[in-house]
Amino acid sequence: MNAVHPVRSQRPTSFEDILVLINPLGRWQAWTYFLLSFHMVFYTCTNLAVVFMQITPDHACRLPISNSWTVDQMKAIGSPLKSVNGKQEYDACHTYNFSLAIGENATFEEAYEYSQLLRNTSTVVACNSWVFNTSVNMENTLATQYDLVCQKALYVEHAQLIYMAGFMIGSLTAGILSDKYGRKTTAIGAAVLGSIAGVTLGLSSNFAIFCIIRFLLGFSNVAVMVTTMCLALEMTTSKWRVWIGGLFFTPYALGYTILPLFAYLIRDWRFMHMAVAAPTLVSIAYWWLISESPRWLLVNQRATEAEKIIREAAKVNRRQLPAELHLSDIAQVMREEEEGTKTGSRANILTVFKIENRRMLHPRLAARAVNIFFNWFVSALVYYGVLLNVSSFAGDVFVNNAIAGAVEFPACILCVPLLSWSRKKGLAITLLLTGVCLFIVPLFNENTNWLKLFFAMAGKLCISASFSLLNVYTTELFPTVIRNSGLAVSSCIASAGSMLAPYVSSIGKTDAAIGWTPMIIFGVLSIVAGLLALLLPETLRKKLPDTLEHAVVYKDENLALPEKCIRAEIE
């Protein structure tokens, strides 16, 4: 028989005390985390489906003759040769104009013989239609659906840029919406929008419609991620937030790992996307299954609603609460603290870069902000860059991506002890190791592909861990008065990095001689970011700064400024 645990009689004076009373990690929290995790698994699939949607199969100009010929046969008949790194290869973007004169019923041997006779006297024209080799990997991708090859090859990268632009807008607005309308309302609203966009994406009649829906999907996906993480962290005490924050992306790893299975079984990007998006429609029912954040309700002086949820949570957690929780008093204190932060200073992230009388007022904070922004940019660029490169490695594309998803699990687990050891050193080490691993990748050729894949996945593990570390570290580095704006700008800059990633990853796709370039770029940037991270102050077990003045004197054992410099900056 399950007993109801009695509660301490001491009067609660803060929301942290309330969470202790109801059990900060009980069945109520577990049920909420389960529902949020279920949605995140499939949200991840729609977020990362691009790794299969972007695949461009081998292709050749379509000839107005036998459709039973292979792509290689089409190339042999109609494609001119071009020199690539001293080797002769068929040009998939051009064809000889004589192809129209070949008889429709001609055999391959007849057509090939005819083409060899007329090659030197025929002009070369650009293709306007292509045939694709769909016998390997995906049967239908963006390239095959919309003919995104040759002059339109970069359209695939453009599509990802538009998706990440939705990410950027969503990251900037999600916090504002959740602060005004609530965590639950914003999260479920964004989830429903994402579910509808995810299911209808495969019905896109043209590339423009596809891009519009992908933008909405990017907007909703990041809004769901930001608000659900906020909701999850607000349901437990500070003791457990490092664990919850560190393991929050475990469902993300699961979604990434099962996505290749969907792609393997459903090799058409349209139906694959519908299949992974359909389960997210259950988010409509979340309105009745998930509670609003009691903390948000109290900050907004809705103590009656908060008390109803708190007592229900205590009941689920089998905790007995006192008759009077004094939530109105707690709500008033929380409101005063919130208002004090807003009215006590008009500072925002731009304040740290303010210049008066030709002198920067907060040079130390400005340098710190630029440093952390650069780390966000590099982490996003490298993470998505490596992710988009996995499909280009030799071997089975489905197995390679399943491995890439599986390494997210140790990355989630690794960040927890690193956060407990050192925020600064943990971030620096993961970035430096990322750089070293990615530098090694180009050293191996196709004969040692397993080593190439091993070091690429090791680099991806490290950059994934650095992302989780950055989320916590950035929150602690910025003082309260500019924390929200600092996080918003960080997320925005990360989106800029992810928008650039597909273009860097595409370097070398058409020229194997420079195929090593993306990994070297990612490696150099990771090492630079890791070294710069060592210049940041340590925040482990230190009181979070509330004002700019507190942040200026944030103790840094390695790089403490002279006292006169600190006084000058404060003044």
C-alpha positions as CSV (number, residue, x, y, z in Angstrom):
1,M,0.0,0.0,0.0
2,N,1.4,3.4,-1.0
3,A,1.6,5.8,1.9
4,V,0.9,9.5,1.7
5,H,4.0,11.3,3.0
6,P,3.3,14.0,5.6
7,V,4.8,17.4,5.0
8,R,6.9,19.7,7.2
9,S,4.9,22.2,9.2
10,Q,7.4,25.0,8.5
11,R,5.7,27.8,6.5
12,P,6.9,28.0,2.9
13,T,8.5,31.4,2.0
14,S,9.4,30.7,-1.7
15,F,8.4,28.7,-4.7
16,E,11.5,26.5,-4.1
17,D,10.0,25.6,-0.7
18,I,6.7,24.7,-2.4
19,L,8.5,22.4,-4.8
20,V,10.2,20.7,-1.9
21,L,6.8,20.2,-0.2
22,I,5.3,18.5,-3.3
23,N,8.5,16.5,-4.1
24,P,10.7,18.2,-6.7
25,L,11.1,15.0,-8.7
26,G,8.0,12.9,-8.2
27,R,5.4,11.2,-10.4
28,W,3.8,14.5,-11.4
29,Q,7.1,15.8,-12.9
30,A,7.8,12.3,-14.4
31,W,4.4,12.3,-16.2
32,T,5.0,15.8,-17.6
33,Y,8.6,14.9,-18.7
34,F,7.3,11.8,-20.4
35,L,4.7,13.7,-22.4
36,L,7.2,16.4,-23.4
37,S,9.8,13.7,-24.3
38,F,7.3,11.9,-26.5
39,H,6.7,15.0,-28.6
40,M,10.4,15.8,-28.7
41,V,11.3,12.4,-30.2
42,F,9.2,13.1,-33.3
43,Y,9.9,16.9,-33.3
44,T,13.5,15.8,-33.7
45,C,12.6,13.7,-36.7
46,T,11.0,16.6,-38.5
47,N,13.9,18.8,-37.5
48,L,16.6,16.5,-38.9
49,A,14.7,14.9,-41.8
50,V,16.7,17.2,-44.0
51,V,19.6,14.7,-43.8
52,F,17.6,12.4,-46.1
53,M,15.6,15.0,-48.0
54,Q,18.8,16.7,-49.2
55,I,20.4,13.6,-50.8
56,T,21.1,14.1,-54.5
57,P,21.2,10.8,-56.3
58,D,23.4,10.2,-59.3
59,H,21.7,11.8,-62.3
60,A,22.0,12.4,-66.1
61,C,20.2,14.5,-68.7
62,R,16.9,12.8,-69.6
63,L,16.9,11.6,-73.2
64,P,13.6,11.4,-75.2
65,I,14.1,7.7,-75.7
66,S,14.0,4.4,-73.7
67,N,13.3,5.0,-70.1
68,S,14.7,1.5,-69.3
69,W,18.2,2.7,-69.7
70,T,20.3,3.3,-66.6
71,V,21.7,6.6,-65.6
72,D,25.2,5.5,-66.6
73,Q,23.9,4.5,-70.1
74,M,22.1,7.9,-70.4
75,K,25.5,9.6,-69.6
76,A,27.4,7.5,-72.1
77,I,25.0,8.4,-74.9
78,G,24.1,12.0,-74.3
79,S,26.6,13.6,-71.8
80,P,29.8,15.4,-72.8
81,L,33.0,14.7,-71.0
82,K,34.7,17.2,-68.7
83,S,38.0,17.3,-66.9
84,V,37.8,17.1,-63.1
85,N,41.2,17.0,-61.3
86,G,42.9,15.5,-64.4
87,K,40.2,12.8,-64.8
88,Q,37.5,12.7,-67.5
89,E,34.0,12.5,-66.1
90,Y,30.5,12.9,-67.7
91,D,28.9,16.3,-67.3
92,A,25.4,15.7,-65.8
93,C,24.3,19.2,-66.5
94,H,24.7,19.3,-70.3
95,T,23.9,17.1,-73.3
96,Y,24.5,17.0,-77.0
97,N,21.8,18.3,-79.2
98,F,22.0,15.1,-81.4
99,S,20.1,13.1,-78.7
100,L,16.8,14.4,-80.2
101,A,17.7,12.8,-83.5
102,I,18.2,9.3,-82.2
103,G,15.3,7.0,-83.0
104,E,12.9,6.3,-80.2
105,N,13.1,2.6,-80.7
106,A,16.9,2.4,-81.0
107,T,18.7,0.0,-78.7
108,F,21.4,1.2,-76.4
109,E,24.2,-0.2,-78.6
110,E,22.8,1.6,-81.6
111,A,22.3,4.9,-79.8
112,Y,25.8,4.7,-78.3
113,E,27.4,4.1,-81.7
114,Y,25.4,6.9,-83.2
115,S,26.4,9.3,-80.4
116,Q,30.1,8.5,-80.9
117,L,29.9,9.4,-84.5
118,L,28.3,12.8,-83.9
119,R,30.0,14.1,-80.7
120,N,32.6,16.2,-82.4
121,T,30.2,17.9,-84.7
122,S,27.3,18.5,-82.3
123,T,26.8,21.5,-80.0
124,V,26.4,21.1,-76.2
125,V,23.2,22.5,-74.6
126,A,22.1,22.7,-71.0
127,C,19.7,20.1,-69.7
128,N,16.2,20.9,-68.7
129,S,15.2,17.5,-67.3
130,W,17.0,14.7,-65.6
131,V,16.8,11.1,-64.8
132,F,18.0,9.9,-61.3
133,N,19.4,6.7,-60.0
134,T,16.8,5.8,-57.3
135,S,18.0,2.3,-56.7
136,V,20.4,3.5,-54.0
137,N,19.4,5.2,-50.8
138,M,16.2,7.4,-51.2
139,E,13.8,6.9,-54.1
140,N,12.5,10.4,-53.9
141,T,14.2,13.5,-52.4
142,L,14.1,17.2,-52.9
143,A,16.4,17.0,-55.9
144,T,14.3,14.4,-57.7
145,Q,11.0,16.0,-56.7
146,Y,11.9,19.5,-57.9
147,D,14.9,18.9,-60.2
148,L,17.3,20.7,-57.8
149,V,20.5,19.9,-59.6
150,C,23.1,21.8,-61.7
151,Q,22.0,25.5,-61.8
152,K,19.5,24.8,-59.0
153,A,21.8,22.6,-56.9
154,L,22.1,25.3,-54.2
155,Y,18.3,25.4,-53.8
156,V,18.7,22.5,-51.4
157,E,20.9,24.7,-49.2
158,H,18.6,27.6,-49.6
159,A,15.7,25.5,-48.3
160,Q,17.7,24.7,-45.1
161,L,18.6,28.4,-44.8
162,I,14.9,29.3,-44.8
163,Y,14.2,26.6,-42.2
164,M,16.9,28.0,-40.0
165,A,15.5,31.5,-40.6
166,G,12.3,30.2,-39.0
167,F,14.4,28.9,-36.2
168,M,15.9,32.4,-35.7
169,I,12.6,34.2,-35.6
170,G,11.1,31.5,-33.4
171,S,14.0,31.7,-30.9
172,L,13.6,35.5,-30.7
173,T,9.8,35.4,-30.1
174,A,9.2,32.2,-28.2
175,G,10.5,33.6,-24.9
176,I,8.4,36.8,-25.3
177,L,5.3,34.7,-26.0
178,S,5.8,32.3,-23.2
179,D,6.4,35.1,-20.7
180,K,3.2,36.8,-21.8
181,Y,0.8,33.9,-22.5
182,G,2.3,31.1,-20.4
183,R,4.6,28.1,-21.0
184,K,1.8,25.7,-21.7
185,T,-0.2,27.9,-24.1
186,T,2.9,28.8,-26.1
187,A,4.3,25.3,-26.2
188,I,1.1,23.6,-27.2
189,G,0.2,26.3,-29.7
190,A,3.6,25.9,-31.4
191,A,3.4,22.1,-31.2
192,V,0.0,22.1,-33.0
193,L,1.4,24.5,-35.7
194,G,4.4,22.3,-36.1
195,S,2.3,19.1,-36.3
196,I,0.1,20.6,-39.1
197,A,3.2,22.0,-41.0
198,G,5.0,18.6,-40.6
199,V,2.1,16.6,-42.0
200,T,1.3,18.9,-44.9
201,L,4.9,19.5,-46.0
202,G,4.8,16.4,-48.1
203,L,1.8,17.8,-50.0
204,S,3.8,20.8,-51.3
205,S,2.9,21.4,-54.9
206,N,6.0,23.3,-55.7
207,F,9.3,24.4,-54.1
208,A,8.1,27.8,-53.0
209,I,5.2,26.3,-51.0
210,F,7.7,23.8,-49.6
211,C,9.9,26.6,-48.3
212,I,7.0,28.5,-46.7
213,I,5.9,25.4,-44.8
214,R,9.5,24.6,-43.8
215,F,9.8,28.2,-42.4
216,L,6.7,27.7,-40.3
217,L,8.1,24.3,-39.1
218,G,11.4,25.8,-38.1
219,F,9.6,28.6,-36.2
220,S,7.3,26.1,-34.3
221,N,10.0,23.5,-33.6
222,V,12.3,26.0,-31.8
223,A,9.4,27.5,-30.0
224,V,8.4,24.1,-28.7
225,M,12.0,23.3,-27.6
226,V,12.5,26.6,-25.8
227,T,9.2,26.6,-23.9
228,T,9.1,22.9,-23.0
229,M,12.7,23.2,-21.6
230,C,11.6,26.2,-19.6
231,L,8.5,24.4,-18.4
232,A,10.5,21.3,-17.4
233,L,13.1,23.3,-15.4
234,E,10.5,25.3,-13.6
235,M,8.9,22.2,-12.2
236,T,11.9,21.2,-10.1
237,T,14.3,22.7,-7.7
238,S,17.8,24.0,-8.4
239,K,19.3,20.8,-7.1
240,W,17.9,18.8,-10.0
241,R,18.0,21.4,-12.7
242,V,21.5,20.5,-13.9
243,W,20.4,16.9,-14.3
244,I,17.1,17.8,-16.0
245,G,18.9,20.4,-18.2
246,G,21.6,17.9,-19.1
247,L,19.3,15.0,-19.9
248,F,16.6,17.1,-21.5
249,F,17.9,16.3,-25.0
250,T,17.9,12.5,-24.5
251,P,14.6,12.2,-26.4
252,Y,16.3,14.3,-29.1
253,A,18.9,11.5,-29.3
254,L,16.2,8.9,-29.5
255,G,14.4,10.7,-32.3
256,Y,17.7,11.2,-34.3
257,T,18.4,7.4,-33.9
258,I,15.1,6.2,-35.1
259,L,14.8,8.6,-38.0
260,P,17.0,6.5,-40.3
261,L,14.6,3.6,-39.7
262,F,11.7,5.6,-41.0
263,A,13.8,6.7,-44.0
264,Y,14.9,3.1,-44.7
265,L,11.3,1.8,-44.7
266,I,9.8,4.8,-46.4
267,R,12.2,6.0,-49.1
268,D,10.1,8.8,-50.4
269,W,10.7,12.1,-48.4
270,R,7.1,13.1,-48.6
271,F,5.6,10.0,-47.0
272,M,8.6,9.7,-44.6
273,H,8.0,13.3,-43.3
274,M,4.3,12.6,-42.9
275,A,5.0,9.4,-41.0
276,V,7.4,11.1,-38.5
277,A,5.1,14.2,-38.1
278,A,1.8,12.4,-37.6
279,P,2.5,11.3,-34.0
280,T,3.0,14.9,-33.0
281,L,-0.7,15.5,-33.6
282,V,-1.2,14.0,-30.2
283,S,0.0,17.4,-28.9
284,I,-3.6,18.7,-29.3
285,A,-4.5,16.5,-26.4
286,Y,-1.7,18.0,-24.3
287,W,-4.0,20.9,-23.4
288,W,-5.8,18.5,-21.0
289,L,-2.8,16.4,-20.0
290,I,-0.2,19.0,-19.1
291,S,-0.4,21.7,-16.4
292,E,0.8,25.3,-16.7
293,S,4.0,26.2,-14.9
294,P,2.9,27.1,-11.3
295,R,5.9,29.4,-11.1
296,W,4.7,31.4,-14.1
297,L,1.2,31.6,-12.6
298,L,2.6,33.0,-9.4
299,V,4.8,35.6,-11.1
300,N,1.7,36.7,-12.9
301,Q,-0.3,36.9,-9.7
302,R,-2.6,34.0,-10.5
303,A,-2.2,32.3,-7.1
304,T,-5.6,30.5,-7.1
305,E,-4.8,28.7,-10.4
306,A,-1.3,27.9,-9.1
307,E,-2.6,26.4,-5.9
308,K,-5.0,24.1,-7.7
309,I,-2.1,22.8,-9.8
310,I,0.2,22.5,-6.8
311,R,-2.3,20.5,-4.8
312,E,-3.0,18.2,-7.7
313,A,0.8,17.7,-8.1
314,A,1.1,16.9,-4.4
315,K,-1.8,14.4,-4.7
316,V,-0.1,12.6,-7.7
317,N,3.3,12.6,-5.8
318,R,1.5,11.3,-2.7
319,R,2.5,14.3,-0.5
320,Q,0.2,15.9,2.1
321,L,0.2,19.7,2.1
322,P,-0.8,22.1,4.9
323,A,-4.1,23.8,4.6
324,E,-2.5,27.2,4.0
325,L,0.4,27.6,1.5
326,H,0.6,31.4,1.6
327,L,0.9,31.5,-2.2
328,S,-0.4,35.0,-2.4
329,D,2.5,36.2,-0.3
330,I,5.0,34.2,-2.3
331,A,3.5,35.5,-5.5
332,Q,3.8,39.1,-4.3
333,V,7.5,38.6,-3.5
334,M,8.1,36.9,-6.8
335,R,6.4,39.7,-8.6
336,E,8.4,42.4,-6.7
337,E,11.6,40.6,-7.6
338,E,10.6,40.4,-11.2
339,E,9.6,44.0,-11.4
340,G,12.7,45.0,-9.5
341,T,14.8,43.4,-12.1
342,K,12.9,45.2,-14.9
343,T,12.6,48.6,-13.3
344,G,15.9,48.6,-11.4
345,S,17.8,48.9,-14.6
346,R,17.0,49.6,-18.2
347,A,19.9,47.5,-19.3
348,N,19.9,45.1,-22.1
349,I,22.6,43.2,-24.0
350,L,23.4,46.4,-26.0
351,T,24.3,48.2,-22.8
352,V,27.5,46.2,-22.5
353,F,28.7,47.7,-25.8
354,K,27.7,51.3,-24.9
355,I,30.4,53.9,-25.5
356,E,30.5,57.3,-23.8
357,N,33.2,59.9,-24.2
358,R,35.0,57.6,-26.7
359,R,35.3,55.0,-24.0
360,M,33.5,51.7,-23.7
361,L,31.7,51.5,-20.4
362,H,31.9,47.8,-19.9
363,P,34.9,46.4,-22.0
364,R,35.2,43.3,-19.9
365,L,31.5,42.4,-20.3
366,A,31.6,43.3,-24.0
367,A,34.6,40.9,-24.6
368,R,32.8,38.2,-22.6
369,A,29.6,38.6,-24.6
370,V,31.5,38.5,-28.0
371,N,33.3,35.4,-26.7
372,I,30.1,33.5,-25.8
373,F,28.4,34.6,-29.0
374,F,31.3,33.3,-31.0
375,N,31.0,30.0,-29.1
376,W,27.3,29.8,-30.0
377,F,28.0,30.5,-33.6
378,V,30.7,27.9,-33.9
379,S,28.8,25.2,-32.0
380,A,25.7,25.6,-34.3
381,L,27.8,25.8,-37.5
382,V,29.9,22.8,-36.7
383,Y,27.0,20.7,-35.3
384,Y,24.7,21.1,-38.3
385,G,27.7,21.1,-40.7
386,V,28.8,17.7,-39.5
387,L,25.2,16.5,-39.4
388,L,24.7,17.4,-43.1
389,N,28.0,15.8,-44.1
390,V,27.2,12.4,-42.7
391,S,25.2,11.4,-45.8
392,S,28.2,12.1,-48.0
393,F,30.4,9.5,-46.2
394,A,31.0,6.2,-47.9
395,G,28.9,3.3,-46.7
396,D,25.2,2.9,-46.0
397,V,23.6,6.3,-45.5
398,F,21.0,4.8,-43.1
399,V,23.5,3.1,-40.9
400,N,25.8,6.2,-40.9
401,N,23.0,8.4,-39.7
402,A,21.8,5.9,-37.1
403,I,25.3,6.0,-35.7
404,A,25.3,9.8,-35.8
405,G,22.0,9.7,-33.8
406,A,23.3,7.1,-31.3
407,V,26.3,9.3,-30.3
408,E,23.8,11.9,-29.0
409,F,23.1,9.6,-26.0
410,P,26.7,9.6,-24.5
411,A,26.8,13.3,-25.3
412,C,23.7,14.0,-23.2
413,I,25.2,11.8,-20.3
414,L,28.7,13.3,-20.6
415,C,27.5,16.9,-20.1
416,V,26.2,16.1,-16.6
417,P,29.6,15.2,-15.0
418,L,31.2,18.0,-17.0
419,L,28.7,20.5,-15.6
420,S,29.5,19.3,-12.1
421,W,33.2,19.5,-12.7
422,S,33.7,22.8,-14.5
423,R,31.5,24.9,-16.8
424,K,34.4,26.6,-18.5
425,K,36.8,23.7,-18.7
426,G,34.0,21.4,-19.9
427,L,33.1,23.7,-22.7
428,A,36.7,24.3,-23.7
429,I,37.6,20.6,-23.7
430,T,34.6,19.5,-25.8
431,L,35.3,22.2,-28.4
432,L,39.0,21.4,-28.6
433,L,38.4,17.7,-28.9
434,T,35.9,18.4,-31.6
435,G,38.5,20.3,-33.6
436,V,41.1,17.6,-33.2
437,C,38.7,14.9,-34.3
438,L,37.5,16.8,-37.4
439,F,41.1,17.6,-38.4
440,I,41.8,13.9,-38.5
441,V,38.8,13.0,-40.7
442,P,40.3,14.1,-44.0
443,L,43.4,12.0,-43.4
444,F,41.5,8.9,-44.3
445,N,40.4,7.7,-47.7
446,E,37.5,5.6,-48.8
447,N,39.5,2.4,-48.0
448,T,39.5,3.3,-44.3
449,N,36.0,4.8,-44.2
450,W,35.3,3.3,-40.8
451,L,38.1,5.4,-39.3
452,K,36.8,8.4,-41.1
453,L,33.4,7.8,-39.7
454,F,34.7,7.1,-36.3
455,F,36.5,10.4,-35.9
456,A,33.6,12.3,-37.5
457,M,31.2,10.8,-34.9
458,A,33.7,11.5,-32.1
459,G,33.7,15.1,-33.2
460,K,29.9,15.1,-33.4
461,L,29.7,13.7,-29.8
462,C,31.9,16.4,-28.5
463,I,30.1,19.3,-30.3
464,S,26.7,17.9,-29.1
465,A,28.0,18.0,-25.5
466,S,29.3,21.5,-25.9
467,F,25.8,22.6,-27.0
468,S,24.3,21.3,-23.8
469,L,27.0,22.9,-21.7
470,L,26.5,26.3,-23.5
471,N,22.8,26.3,-22.6
472,V,23.6,26.2,-18.9
473,Y,26.8,28.2,-19.0
474,T,25.3,31.2,-20.9
475,T,22.5,31.5,-18.4
476,E,25.0,31.8,-15.6
477,L,27.4,34.2,-17.3
478,F,24.9,36.9,-18.1
479,P,23.6,39.0,-15.1
480,T,19.9,38.9,-14.4
481,V,19.2,42.4,-15.9
482,I,20.4,41.3,-19.4
483,R,20.0,37.5,-19.1
484,N,16.9,37.2,-21.3
485,S,18.2,39.5,-24.0
486,G,21.7,37.8,-23.8
487,L,20.1,34.4,-24.3
488,A,17.9,35.6,-27.2
489,V,20.9,37.1,-29.0
490,S,22.9,34.0,-28.4
491,S,20.2,31.8,-29.9
492,C,19.9,34.2,-32.8
493,I,23.6,34.1,-33.5
494,A,23.5,30.3,-33.3
495,S,20.8,30.3,-35.9
496,A,23.0,32.4,-38.1
497,G,25.7,29.7,-37.8
498,S,23.2,26.9,-38.6
499,M,22.0,28.9,-41.7
500,L,25.6,29.0,-42.9
501,A,26.3,25.3,-42.3
502,P,24.7,23.9,-45.4
503,Y,26.8,26.1,-47.6
504,V,30.0,25.2,-45.9
505,S,29.1,21.5,-46.0
506,S,28.4,21.8,-49.8
507,I,32.0,22.8,-50.5
508,G,33.6,19.9,-52.3
509,K,30.5,18.1,-53.4
510,T,31.2,18.9,-57.0
511,D,35.0,18.8,-56.7
512,A,36.5,15.8,-54.8
513,A,39.9,17.6,-54.6
514,I,38.6,20.0,-52.0
515,G,36.2,17.6,-50.3
516,W,38.3,17.9,-47.1
517,T,37.7,21.7,-46.8
518,P,34.5,21.6,-44.7
519,M,36.0,19.4,-42.0
520,I,39.1,21.6,-41.8
521,I,37.0,24.7,-41.5
522,F,34.9,23.1,-38.7
523,G,38.0,21.9,-37.0
524,V,39.8,25.3,-37.0
525,L,36.7,27.2,-35.7
526,S,36.2,24.6,-33.0
527,I,39.7,24.9,-31.7
528,V,39.6,28.7,-31.8
529,A,36.3,28.7,-29.9
530,G,37.7,26.2,-27.3
531,L,40.7,28.4,-26.7
532,L,38.6,31.5,-26.3
533,A,36.3,29.6,-23.8
534,L,39.3,29.4,-21.5
535,L,39.2,33.2,-21.2
536,L,35.7,33.1,-19.7
537,P,35.1,33.1,-15.9
538,E,34.1,29.9,-14.0
539,T,30.5,29.9,-12.8
540,L,30.3,26.6,-11.0
541,R,29.0,26.9,-7.4
542,K,28.9,30.7,-7.6
543,K,26.0,33.1,-7.0
544,L,24.5,34.3,-10.2
545,P,25.2,38.0,-10.9
546,D,22.1,40.2,-10.8
547,T,23.5,43.5,-12.1
548,L,26.2,44.6,-14.6
549,E,28.3,45.7,-11.6
550,H,28.1,42.2,-10.1
551,A,29.1,40.7,-13.5
552,V,32.1,43.0,-13.8
553,V,33.7,41.7,-10.6
554,Y,32.8,38.1,-11.4
555,K,35.8,36.4,-9.9
556,D,38.1,34.8,-12.5
557,E,41.1,33.1,-10.9
558,N,43.0,33.0,-14.2
559,L,42.3,36.4,-15.7
560,A,41.5,38.8,-12.8
561,L,41.8,42.4,-13.9
562,P,43.7,44.9,-11.8
563,E,41.4,46.4,-9.1
564,K,41.8,49.9,-10.6
565,C,40.5,48.6,-13.9
566,I,37.5,47.0,-12.3
567,R,36.7,50.1,-10.3
568,A,36.9,52.2,-13.5
569,E,34.6,49.9,-15.3
570,I,32.0,50.0,-12.6
571,E,32.2,53.7,-12.3
